[in-house]
Amino acid sequence: MSEMRIVGIRVEQPQNQPVLLLREADGERYLPIWIGQMEATAIALEQQGVEPARPLTHDLIKNLLDAFGHALLEVRIVDLQEGTFYADLVFEGDMRVSCRPSDAVAVALRTGAPVFAEESVLAEAGLAMPEEKEDEVEKFKEFLESVSPDDFKATDG
């Protein structure tokens, strides 16, 4: 089992499909999980520190846990079957509640619970990307964000 860091939400083009991107805390593997738009919004809002006027579903779950005095100990991404990921919310006494990884991560962000992935899931769906390549990808993304079509116009001379 590996602890994962929540990198964030990326959008796969051209379908505009949100992807939750996790990275091993002590490794170089990434775990991309395609998720729904609503869950992507919930994760992105929490990562950006945006507080909605009214609680979203994941905020409600956190509020219920607080009200009932239960702590979410951790989130585990436990399985991958036919392209579908499965996760567990883990509470005291090893009580587990099965859910989608996107919902689990949205709740983990709100409660501060760590996220883990089973080795079998990482072995099947994890993508290794050494640190140097990650830096190159980030630099390229920054370049793309700063460049405009006018930068490629031909000039006389």
Salt bridges, closest charged atoms under 4 A:
GLU3 OE2 - ARG5 NH1 3.08
GLU24 OE2 - ARG29 NH2 2.85
GLU39 OE2 - ARG100 NH2 2.65
GLU46 OE1 - ARG110 NE 3.85
ASP59 OD1 - ARG110 NE 2.65
ASP66 OD2 - LYS62 NZ 2.53
GLU74 OE2 - ARG76 NE 2.30
ASP88 OD2 - ARG96 NH1 3.59
GLU92 OE1 - HIS70 ND1 3.63
ASP94 OD1 - ARG96 NE 3.32
ASP103 OD1 - HIS58 NE2 2.81
ASP103 OD2 - ARG100 NH2 2.95
GLU119 OE2 - ARG29 NH1 2.91
GLU131 OE1 - ARG23 NH2 3.02
GLU134 OE1 - ARG23 NE 3.19
GLU138 OE2 - LYS141 NZ 3.85
ASP150 OD1 - LYS153 NZ 3.17
